[in-house]
């Protein structure tokens, strides 16, 4: 059980689209927006965790079209986010506020929705969950053990992304973003675009 939880934890803290999303929303908008994105990401992670220990692999085996369609949808959405970031980076700075124009004004619920969509359409997340919990379920587990590993993984994910939102939402980090926001957005756009291309190359119809 602890091995599965540790693998999950190391995967969560590795840089990826989720980290970029939370840090960007917190730095460009507010801690509230960052936490909103975090809650959306965690909700989907919890859903996948529960599904994985209750037979998500069986669903994927029985419906082979599910994987490529979900992967394609995820890649398209990442490209869309990359486009918004690139457009933000190319816009001239706001002379009144001294900062680049925001990609999208983000409140809690809009950030939450974006977090949900980013994680929900990330086929790598699904494959990762299935692989981790397949190993965990190689030995017969009690309902309590299944609940415990899901609780451990989800709790850490909440703490991690909420901490990221809290750190990047601080005034010092926000001031750095205001100063270098266009460059940061451009780098994020390139990263997400490359991630989307890699995702597209994974599709097997």
Secondary structure, DSSP 8 states (H G I E B T S, - for coil): -HHHHHHHHHHHHS-SHHHHHHHHHHHHT-HHHHHHHHHHHHHHHHHHHHHHHTTHHHHHHH-THHHHHHHHHHHHHHHHHHHHHHHHHHS--BTTTTB---SS---HHHHHHHHHHHHHT-HHHHHHHHHHHHHHTTS---HHHHHHHHHHHHHHHHHHHHHHHHHHTSHHHHHHHHHHHHHHHHHHHHHHHHHHHHHHHT---
